[in-house]
């Protein structure tokens, strides 16, 4: 199940864990991403707080945590090759793997069709 936050991030629950990244809309708005700042493993974030930064040829933007949780792993391939966030932002360009701390927050996030209408 994938849900979307209003700050243009996604969270995908698979089993006991979840993956987090930026949406296609965010990537298209930013343009070519040339740098990503990933969170430290073991860091806990509240929903909506800044977990990292993306820099593109156009601008820099904060990446917000779509749901509260603790970072278990970061995508080292993305750190080495930020273009993964351009070519596959909702797949190979994931930012971090997290243990969610409040699954009820998922109820307040958008599903794909609601996000498509929101992002327009």
Secondary structure, 3 states (H helix, E strand, C coil): CEEEECCCEEEEEECCEEEEEECHHHHHHHCCEEEEECCCCCCEECCCCEEEEEEECCCEEEEECCCCEEEEEECHHHHHCCCHHHHCCCCCCCCEEEEECCHHHHHHCECHHHHHHHHC
